[in-house]
Structures are given as C-alpha cells and as structure tokens.
Amino acid sequence: MPRIGVVTDSGADLYEPMAHMYSIHEVPVVVRAGEAVFLDGEITPAEFWNAVFPNAMRPRVSPPPALAFYKTFASLLERNDHIVCLTSSDKLAGAYRSALEASQHFHGDVTVFDTHALSLAQAYQAIVAAEAITQAQPLPDVIRLLRSVRARTHAFICPDTTEYVRTGGPLDRTLRTIEPILQRLRMRVLLRVKDGQLAIMGTSFSQAHGVWRMRREIIRRGPAEMLTVVHTQRPTEAQALAQRLAAAFRFPQEEVLITDAGPVFSCLFGRGAIAASIVQRSR
C-alpha cells in the first residue's frame, strides 16, 4: 500500500500530543499585530491575549504562504508516496489556496482538501484521515470518508461581539449594519458555518441564552460521532457546555474535543466567544 502523510494548517488548533500521535504535520499561519509579525506557535496563548491582542488595533491572520506548504510537502514526500492536506475553510481563512498553489509542483502527489471548517472541527477531519490511513484504506476511500464527515459537520458560534468578524463577504456588510443595534440592545448574534462560510442563525439576549440555543441546535442533530467545543477566554462556560452536550448524547465526556482557540479563530471572533460543533453519526 502507498504511504500517505497528513498535513493541516495551524488553524486546526490541533493538540500537540494528538498531532504527534497521529503523525499530523501542521503548517503555521502568520499573525500580524501592528508592526509585529510572527508564526502561530511562536508565542503562548497568554502572550497573545495579554500583550498582542490589547495592543494591536486589530490583529490579523494570514494563511501560511505557499512556500511553507511547499517545504512541508517536499520534506514529507521523501518518506511518503502521497500527501493529503486538509485546510481550514477557504472562505474563512484562505489556507486552501496557498496549499493548492504549492501542490501543483508535485505532479499529483498532493491532494488538497478544504474542510469547510475551523479549529477542532477541522482537526477532527485530519484525525479521521490519519486513522483511515493507519487502517490501510486507499486514497479514494479516504477522500470519500472526508467528504462524508464534512457533510455531517455542523458548527455554531456565539461571539461576545461581532466587531472582529470580517470575512470579506456579504456577511460583513450585514454585521456592520446591525452591530450598533445589537450593542444598544445588549444582544448577541449567533452564527453557524454553512458550506464553509459564516451565516447568521439568529440573536440571543445574553451569552448564556446563545449557548443554550447552540446546545439545542446541536442536540437536535444527534446522534453524535464527535463533539467539539472551542472558546476564547471562556474556560468555565466551555467546560459546562461540553459536559451538557456529553450528557445529552450519553457521549463519553473525556472524548469531547475542547480547546482555548488559537490565533485564526481568536482574530475572527475576538475575546469571549464560544463555539461548538457536532459530527452526526453516519447512518
């Protein structure tokens, strides 16, 4: 069987032990804060929130350049026959285009797959690919499995504010219009990821109400193959949401993927955001 390597970008927020366990290689995104430029992983999350975020007008994230993907692909192809690269949603983070550009130098030995996701929803697809490869599934079957998981993934976000949510699409104009109204009424917008891009799901009177609505949306999409919870500086609320989702599905709580988000998610949704996703069990 051909040897297949797995690559993703650091927007996946993949735990280092898990990346090592599954031999998943992450290509770091680029964080720009004022005049400062650094790669994801060069500073700690605490440094990001305590130093970078408060002192930059609006920290921005750029996808890994094509050269970074090229170097990773070239290195891995020295000991693999093929590479599967799973990127964050092209409509949200842009890594797909960089990876695709780099892949064109390898004459079909690299397959680039847009997960239509961010953070742990993206990471789970990388894990699924790695597990399938370990089980000696051929490449076409791995890609079919990834498409299935992508179609069965439903992600929801409750940001504390929408002032950082800028994706370059029509949603930006809508949010700029309603943001003053939301602030005046002290309401929050609820977002979902649909076909790799953000859409407004509704509004909530408080973050607690927003989290309740997210939980309801997820529960009605069960049963669950996987559950994820992502947050920015909301560990207590995130843990409580993970516990309630696990209990609702009788899902092992220790298997729920949960993390304090990295720069890609953080720059898009700001401090105080909570997100959750479900991968529906295949029927």
C-alpha positions as a Markdown table, in Angstrom:
| # | Residue | x | y | z |
|---|---|---|---|---|
| 1 | Met | 0.0 | 0.0 | 0.0 |
| 2 | Pro | 1.2 | 3.5 | -0.7 |
| 3 | Arg | 2.4 | 5.5 | 2.3 |
| 4 | Ile | 0.3 | 8.6 | 2.8 |
| 5 | Gly | 1.2 | 11.6 | 5.0 |
| 6 | Val | -1.3 | 14.0 | 6.6 |
| 7 | Val | -0.8 | 17.8 | 6.7 |
| 8 | Thr | -3.1 | 20.6 | 8.0 |
| 9 | Asp | -2.6 | 24.3 | 8.9 |
| 10 | Ser | -2.4 | 25.5 | 12.4 |
| 11 | Gly | -5.9 | 27.0 | 12.2 |
| 12 | Ala | -7.0 | 23.4 | 13.2 |
| 13 | Asp | -5.8 | 24.1 | 16.8 |
| 14 | Leu | -4.7 | 20.5 | 17.0 |
| 15 | Tyr | -3.3 | 19.5 | 20.4 |
| 16 | Glu | 0.4 | 18.8 | 20.1 |
| 17 | Pro | 0.2 | 15.3 | 21.7 |
| 18 | Met | -2.6 | 14.4 | 19.3 |
| 19 | Ala | -0.7 | 15.7 | 16.3 |
| 20 | His | 2.3 | 13.6 | 17.4 |
| 21 | Met | 0.1 | 10.5 | 18.0 |
| 22 | Tyr | -1.4 | 10.6 | 14.5 |
| 23 | Ser | 1.7 | 12.0 | 12.7 |
| 24 | Ile | -0.2 | 15.0 | 11.5 |
| 25 | His | 2.0 | 17.9 | 10.4 |
| 26 | Glu | 0.8 | 21.5 | 11.0 |
| 27 | Val | 1.9 | 24.4 | 8.8 |
| 28 | Pro | 1.7 | 27.6 | 10.9 |
| 29 | Val | -0.4 | 30.6 | 10.0 |
| 30 | Val | 1.0 | 34.1 | 10.1 |
| 31 | Val | -0.2 | 36.5 | 12.8 |
| 32 | Arg | 0.2 | 40.3 | 12.2 |
| 33 | Ala | -0.3 | 42.7 | 15.1 |
| 34 | Gly | 0.6 | 46.2 | 14.2 |
| 35 | Glu | 4.3 | 46.1 | 13.1 |
| 36 | Ala | 4.8 | 42.7 | 14.7 |
| 37 | Val | 4.7 | 39.6 | 12.5 |
| 38 | Phe | 5.1 | 36.1 | 14.0 |
| 39 | Leu | 4.1 | 32.5 | 13.2 |
| 40 | Asp | 1.4 | 30.7 | 15.2 |
| 41 | Gly | 3.2 | 28.8 | 18.0 |
| 42 | Glu | 6.0 | 31.4 | 18.5 |
| 43 | Ile | 4.1 | 32.9 | 21.4 |
| 44 | Thr | 1.9 | 31.4 | 24.0 |
| 45 | Pro | -1.9 | 31.9 | 24.2 |
| 46 | Ala | -1.3 | 34.0 | 27.3 |
| 47 | Glu | 1.1 | 36.3 | 25.5 |
| 48 | Phe | -1.3 | 36.6 | 22.6 |
| 49 | Trp | -4.2 | 37.8 | 24.8 |
| 50 | Asn | -2.2 | 39.8 | 27.4 |
| 51 | Ala | 0.3 | 41.5 | 25.0 |
| 52 | Val | -0.7 | 41.2 | 21.3 |
| 53 | Phe | -4.4 | 41.4 | 21.3 |
| 54 | Pro | -4.9 | 44.5 | 23.6 |
| 55 | Asn | -2.1 | 46.5 | 21.9 |
| 56 | Ala | -3.0 | 45.9 | 18.2 |
| 57 | Met | -5.8 | 47.8 | 16.5 |
| 58 | Arg | -7.0 | 44.5 | 15.0 |
| 59 | Pro | -4.7 | 41.5 | 15.0 |
| 60 | Arg | -4.9 | 39.8 | 11.6 |
| 61 | Val | -4.1 | 36.3 | 10.5 |
| 62 | Ser | -2.7 | 35.4 | 7.1 |
| 63 | Pro | -2.7 | 31.9 | 5.7 |
| 64 | Pro | 0.7 | 30.1 | 5.6 |
| 65 | Pro | 2.5 | 31.1 | 2.4 |
| 66 | Ala | 2.6 | 28.6 | -0.5 |
| 67 | Leu | 6.4 | 28.3 | 0.2 |
| 68 | Ala | 5.7 | 27.0 | 3.7 |
| 69 | Phe | 3.4 | 24.3 | 2.4 |
| 70 | Tyr | 5.9 | 23.5 | -0.4 |
| 71 | Lys | 8.7 | 22.9 | 2.1 |
| 72 | Thr | 6.4 | 20.6 | 4.2 |
| 73 | Phe | 5.2 | 18.7 | 1.2 |
| 74 | Ala | 8.7 | 18.2 | -0.1 |
| 75 | Ser | 10.0 | 17.0 | 3.2 |
| 76 | Leu | 7.2 | 14.5 | 3.7 |
| 77 | Leu | 7.4 | 13.1 | 0.2 |
| 78 | Glu | 10.9 | 12.0 | 0.9 |
| 79 | Arg | 9.3 | 9.2 | 3.0 |
| 80 | Asn | 5.7 | 9.1 | 1.7 |
| 81 | Asp | 4.2 | 8.4 | -1.7 |
| 82 | His | 1.3 | 10.8 | -1.3 |
| 83 | Ile | 0.2 | 13.7 | 0.9 |
| 84 | Val | -3.4 | 14.6 | 2.0 |
| 85 | Cys | -3.5 | 18.3 | 3.1 |
| 86 | Leu | -6.6 | 19.3 | 5.0 |
| 87 | Thr | -7.0 | 23.1 | 5.2 |
| 88 | Ser | -9.3 | 25.5 | 7.1 |
| 89 | Ser | -12.2 | 26.8 | 5.2 |
| 90 | Asp | -11.1 | 28.7 | 2.1 |
| 91 | Lys | -14.0 | 31.2 | 2.6 |
| 92 | Leu | -12.8 | 32.0 | 6.2 |
| 93 | Ala | -9.0 | 31.6 | 6.3 |
| 94 | Gly | -7.5 | 31.2 | 2.8 |
| 95 | Ala | -5.1 | 28.4 | 3.5 |
| 96 | Tyr | -6.6 | 26.3 | 0.8 |
| 97 | Arg | -5.3 | 28.5 | -2.0 |
| 98 | Ser | -1.8 | 28.5 | -0.6 |
| 99 | Ala | -1.8 | 24.8 | -0.2 |
| 100 | Leu | -3.2 | 24.3 | -3.7 |
| 101 | Glu | -0.6 | 26.5 | -5.3 |
| 102 | Ala | 2.2 | 24.6 | -3.5 |
| 103 | Ser | 0.6 | 21.2 | -4.5 |
| 104 | Gln | 0.9 | 22.0 | -8.2 |
| 105 | His | 4.7 | 21.5 | -8.0 |
| 106 | Phe | 4.3 | 17.8 | -7.1 |
| 107 | His | 2.7 | 16.3 | -10.2 |
| 108 | Gly | -0.4 | 14.8 | -8.4 |
| 109 | Asp | 1.4 | 13.6 | -5.3 |
| 110 | Val | -0.5 | 16.0 | -3.1 |
| 111 | Thr | -4.3 | 16.1 | -2.6 |
| 112 | Val | -5.6 | 19.4 | -1.0 |
| 113 | Phe | -9.0 | 19.1 | 0.8 |
| 114 | Asp | -11.0 | 22.1 | 2.0 |
| 115 | Thr | -12.6 | 21.0 | 5.3 |
| 116 | His | -15.1 | 23.9 | 5.2 |
| 117 | Ala | -14.3 | 24.2 | 9.0 |
| 118 | Leu | -12.1 | 25.9 | 11.5 |
| 119 | Ser | -10.4 | 24.8 | 14.7 |
| 120 | Leu | -11.3 | 21.5 | 16.2 |
| 121 | Ala | -13.9 | 20.7 | 13.5 |
| 122 | Gln | -11.0 | 20.9 | 11.1 |
| 123 | Ala | -8.7 | 19.0 | 13.4 |
| 124 | Tyr | -11.2 | 16.1 | 13.6 |
| 125 | Gln | -11.1 | 15.7 | 9.9 |
| 126 | Ala | -7.3 | 15.4 | 10.0 |
| 127 | Ile | -7.6 | 12.8 | 12.7 |
| 128 | Val | -10.2 | 10.8 | 10.6 |
| 129 | Ala | -7.9 | 10.9 | 7.6 |
| 130 | Ala | -4.9 | 9.7 | 9.7 |
| 131 | Glu | -6.9 | 6.9 | 11.3 |
| 132 | Ala | -8.2 | 5.7 | 7.9 |
| 133 | Ile | -4.6 | 5.8 | 6.5 |
| 134 | Thr | -3.4 | 3.7 | 9.5 |
| 135 | Gln | -6.1 | 1.2 | 8.6 |
| 136 | Ala | -4.6 | 1.0 | 5.1 |
| 137 | Gln | -7.6 | 2.5 | 3.4 |
| 138 | Pro | -6.8 | 3.5 | -0.2 |
| 139 | Leu | -6.7 | 7.2 | -1.0 |
| 140 | Pro | -10.1 | 7.3 | -2.9 |
| 141 | Asp | -11.8 | 5.8 | 0.2 |
| 142 | Val | -10.0 | 8.3 | 2.5 |
| 143 | Ile | -11.3 | 11.2 | 0.4 |
| 144 | Arg | -14.9 | 9.8 | 0.3 |
| 145 | Leu | -14.8 | 9.4 | 4.1 |
| 146 | Leu | -13.6 | 13.0 | 4.5 |
| 147 | Arg | -16.4 | 14.3 | 2.3 |
| 148 | Ser | -18.9 | 12.4 | 4.4 |
| 149 | Val | -17.5 | 13.8 | 7.6 |
| 150 | Arg | -17.5 | 17.3 | 6.1 |
| 151 | Ala | -21.2 | 17.0 | 5.1 |
| 152 | Arg | -22.1 | 15.7 | 8.6 |
| 153 | Thr | -20.4 | 18.5 | 10.5 |
| 154 | His | -22.5 | 21.4 | 11.9 |
| 155 | Ala | -20.7 | 24.2 | 13.7 |
| 156 | Phe | -22.2 | 27.1 | 15.7 |
| 157 | Ile | -20.5 | 30.2 | 17.2 |
| 158 | Cys | -21.7 | 32.7 | 19.8 |
| 159 | Pro | -19.2 | 35.6 | 19.8 |
| 160 | Asp | -19.3 | 38.2 | 22.5 |
| 161 | Thr | -19.1 | 40.9 | 19.8 |
| 162 | Thr | -19.2 | 40.9 | 16.0 |
| 163 | Glu | -16.7 | 43.8 | 15.6 |
| 164 | Tyr | -13.9 | 41.3 | 14.7 |
| 165 | Val | -15.9 | 39.1 | 12.3 |
| 166 | Arg | -14.7 | 40.2 | 8.9 |
| 167 | Thr | -14.5 | 37.6 | 6.1 |
| 168 | Gly | -14.6 | 39.8 | 3.1 |
| 169 | Gly | -18.1 | 38.6 | 2.1 |
| 170 | Pro | -21.7 | 39.9 | 2.2 |
| 171 | Leu | -22.0 | 39.0 | 5.9 |
| 172 | Asp | -19.6 | 41.8 | 6.7 |
| 173 | Arg | -22.0 | 44.5 | 5.4 |
| 174 | Thr | -24.9 | 42.9 | 7.4 |
| 175 | Leu | -22.9 | 42.8 | 10.6 |
| 176 | Arg | -21.7 | 46.4 | 10.2 |
| 177 | Thr | -25.3 | 47.4 | 9.8 |
| 178 | Ile | -26.7 | 45.5 | 12.8 |
| 179 | Glu | -23.8 | 45.9 | 15.2 |
| 180 | Pro | -24.9 | 49.3 | 16.6 |
| 181 | Ile | -28.4 | 47.8 | 17.2 |
| 182 | Leu | -27.0 | 44.7 | 18.9 |
| 183 | Gln | -24.9 | 46.9 | 21.2 |
| 184 | Arg | -27.7 | 49.2 | 22.1 |
| 185 | Leu | -30.0 | 46.3 | 23.0 |
| 186 | Arg | -27.1 | 44.3 | 24.6 |
| 187 | Met | -27.8 | 41.4 | 22.3 |
| 188 | Arg | -25.5 | 38.9 | 20.6 |
| 189 | Val | -25.6 | 37.4 | 17.2 |
| 190 | Leu | -25.5 | 33.7 | 16.7 |
| 191 | Leu | -23.5 | 32.3 | 13.7 |
| 192 | Arg | -23.2 | 29.0 | 12.0 |
| 193 | Val | -20.8 | 27.6 | 9.5 |
| 194 | Lys | -22.6 | 26.5 | 6.3 |
| 195 | Asp | -20.7 | 25.3 | 3.3 |
| 196 | Gly | -17.5 | 26.7 | 4.7 |
| 197 | Gln | -18.8 | 30.2 | 5.3 |
| 198 | Leu | -20.5 | 32.1 | 8.1 |
| 199 | Ala | -24.2 | 32.7 | 8.2 |
| 200 | Ile | -26.4 | 34.4 | 10.8 |
| 201 | Met | -28.5 | 31.9 | 12.7 |
| 202 | Gly | -30.3 | 34.4 | 14.9 |
| 203 | Thr | -29.7 | 36.5 | 18.0 |
| 204 | Ser | -29.7 | 36.0 | 21.8 |
| 205 | Phe | -30.4 | 38.1 | 24.8 |
| 206 | Ser | -27.2 | 37.0 | 26.5 |
| 207 | Gln | -24.3 | 34.7 | 26.0 |
| 208 | Ala | -25.9 | 32.1 | 28.3 |
| 209 | His | -29.0 | 32.3 | 26.1 |
| 210 | Gly | -26.9 | 32.0 | 23.0 |
| 211 | Val | -25.1 | 28.9 | 24.4 |
| 212 | Trp | -28.4 | 27.4 | 25.2 |
| 213 | Arg | -29.6 | 27.9 | 21.6 |
| 214 | Met | -26.4 | 26.4 | 20.3 |
| 215 | Arg | -26.8 | 23.4 | 22.5 |
| 216 | Arg | -30.4 | 22.9 | 21.3 |
| 217 | Glu | -29.3 | 23.1 | 17.7 |
| 218 | Ile | -26.6 | 20.5 | 18.2 |
| 219 | Ile | -28.8 | 18.1 | 20.2 |
| 220 | Arg | -31.5 | 18.1 | 17.5 |
| 221 | Arg | -28.8 | 16.9 | 15.0 |
| 222 | Gly | -27.8 | 13.9 | 17.0 |
| 223 | Pro | -26.7 | 11.2 | 17.5 |
| 224 | Ala | -23.1 | 12.3 | 17.6 |
| 225 | Glu | -20.0 | 10.8 | 16.2 |
| 226 | Met | -17.9 | 13.6 | 17.6 |
| 227 | Leu | -18.5 | 16.8 | 19.6 |
| 228 | Thr | -16.2 | 19.8 | 19.9 |
| 229 | Val | -16.2 | 22.9 | 22.0 |
| 230 | Val | -13.9 | 25.9 | 21.2 |
| 231 | His | -13.6 | 29.1 | 23.2 |
| 232 | Thr | -11.6 | 32.3 | 23.6 |
| 233 | Gln | -11.0 | 33.0 | 27.3 |
| 234 | Arg | -14.2 | 31.3 | 28.4 |
| 235 | Pro | -12.9 | 28.0 | 30.0 |
| 236 | Thr | -15.6 | 27.6 | 32.7 |
| 237 | Glu | -18.5 | 28.1 | 30.2 |
| 238 | Ala | -16.9 | 25.9 | 27.6 |
| 239 | Gln | -16.4 | 23.1 | 30.1 |
| 240 | Ala | -20.0 | 23.4 | 31.2 |
| 241 | Leu | -21.2 | 23.2 | 27.6 |
| 242 | Ala | -19.1 | 20.2 | 26.9 |
| 243 | Gln | -20.5 | 18.4 | 30.0 |
| 244 | Arg | -24.1 | 19.2 | 29.0 |
| 245 | Leu | -23.6 | 18.0 | 25.4 |
| 246 | Ala | -21.9 | 14.8 | 26.5 |
| 247 | Ala | -24.7 | 14.1 | 28.9 |
| 248 | Ala | -27.4 | 14.8 | 26.3 |
| 249 | Phe | -25.9 | 12.3 | 23.9 |
| 250 | Arg | -24.5 | 9.9 | 26.5 |
| 251 | Phe | -21.2 | 10.6 | 24.9 |
| 252 | Pro | -18.0 | 10.0 | 26.9 |
| 253 | Gln | -17.1 | 13.4 | 28.3 |
| 254 | Glu | -13.4 | 12.7 | 28.1 |
| 255 | Glu | -13.7 | 12.2 | 24.3 |
| 256 | Val | -15.3 | 15.6 | 23.6 |
| 257 | Leu | -12.6 | 17.8 | 21.9 |
| 258 | Ile | -12.3 | 21.1 | 23.7 |
| 259 | Thr | -9.7 | 23.9 | 23.5 |
| 260 | Asp | -8.9 | 27.5 | 24.0 |
| 261 | Ala | -8.7 | 28.7 | 20.4 |
| 262 | Gly | -5.6 | 29.7 | 18.6 |
| 263 | Pro | -5.0 | 32.9 | 16.5 |
| 264 | Val | -7.2 | 32.1 | 13.5 |
| 265 | Phe | -10.4 | 31.6 | 15.5 |
| 266 | Ser | -9.4 | 34.3 | 18.0 |
| 267 | Cys | -8.8 | 37.0 | 15.4 |
| 268 | Leu | -12.0 | 36.2 | 13.7 |
| 269 | Phe | -14.3 | 36.1 | 16.7 |
| 270 | Gly | -12.4 | 38.1 | 19.5 |
| 271 | Arg | -12.3 | 37.5 | 23.2 |
| 272 | Gly | -15.2 | 35.8 | 24.9 |
| 273 | Ala | -16.5 | 33.6 | 22.0 |
| 274 | Ile | -17.9 | 30.1 | 22.5 |
| 275 | Ala | -18.4 | 27.7 | 19.6 |
| 276 | Ala | -19.5 | 24.1 | 19.4 |
| 277 | Ser | -19.8 | 21.5 | 16.6 |
| 278 | Ile | -21.3 | 18.1 | 16.1 |
| 279 | Val | -20.3 | 15.5 | 13.5 |
| 280 | Gln | -23.5 | 13.5 | 13.0 |
| 281 | Arg | -23.1 | 9.8 | 13.3 |
| 282 | Ser | -23.2 | 8.1 | 9.9 |
| 283 | Arg | -26.5 | 6.2 | 9.4 |
